[in-house]
Amino acid sequence: MRFPHVWVRAVGWERSARAKRAVDAAGEPLPWLTYAATAFLARRVRPDWTVVEYGAGWSSLWWARRVRRVVSVEHNPVWYKRVRALAPANLELHL
């Protein structure tokens, strides 16, 4: 089954496939979740939250755009450096 071209563009799937990383239609990072789960969370997240996660990445950046503070722990030094280079001030990243 082929997906309707409009949907593929609207959610960012096509752009993600080209970029080889999870991004939305605008190229912004997405968590490694289904589009439905991401939409579910996006409707419920509150800007005063603190999020703690194990395993930093695009989800850390996604959360950081939506909440007051993100604390993330990453075990891989190479990946840590990559995420750290993109981290906004409200993302506290630990190796």
N, C-alpha and C positions, 0 to 999 in steps of 0.2 A: 504494500500500500504506500502510495506517495502522499506526503503531507501537502496541504494547500500552501502554495508559495507565499501568500500573504501572511499566514500564521508563522511560517518559518522565519520570515523577516521581522515580524512584529515582536516576537519574543527574544530574538537575538540568536536563535539556533544556527542560522546560516553564518552569521558573523563569528560565532564560537567555533564552528567547523573550520573556517578559514584561519582564525587566529590560533587554533589548537589550544584553547583555554576557555573556561566558562565566562562569557561576557553577555551583557544584554544588548539590545539593539543599538544603544549609544556607545557600546564598547566598554561600559563600566563593569567591574568584577561582579560575578555571581557566586553564591555558595555552590558547593558540589551537591546539590539537591535537585529534585525534580522542579520543573517550572511551577507546578501546582503548589508544592510545599513552600517554595520561595514566595509566591504570591500570598499564601496563607499567612506566613510570618510577617511579610511586609505590611499587611493590613492590621496586624496586632501589636507590632513592636512600638515601644514608647521611648521618646527621646531621653527620658531620665534614667533609663536602665543602665546597668553594668553587666556586660556579657563576659563570661569566662569560657575559654575553649582550649582544648588540647589538639594541637595540629593547626598551625597558622597557614594562611593562604588567602585565596580570593574571598572566602567567607569572612575572614578578619577584616578585610577592606570593605566588604559589603556591610557588615555590622557597624563598622566605624563611621559610615555615612549616616547611620540611623540612630545611634545611641550615644550617651554621654561618654562612656568608657568601655574599652575592650581590653581584656587581659588574655593573652594567648601564649601558650607554651609550645615551642617547636623543638624537635630533637635533631633535625638535620641542619648542620651548620651552613651548608651551601644554600638551602632553601630559606633558612633564617635570614641570611644576608640579602637574598632577593626580595623577600617580603619587607624587610627592614627598610630597604631603599624606597619603597612605595608607601610606607606607613605614615599616616597623619599623626598629629600630636596626641590624639585621644586613644591611640593604639599602643598599649604597653606590651612589648614583645620580649619573651624570655627564651633563652636557649638552654 
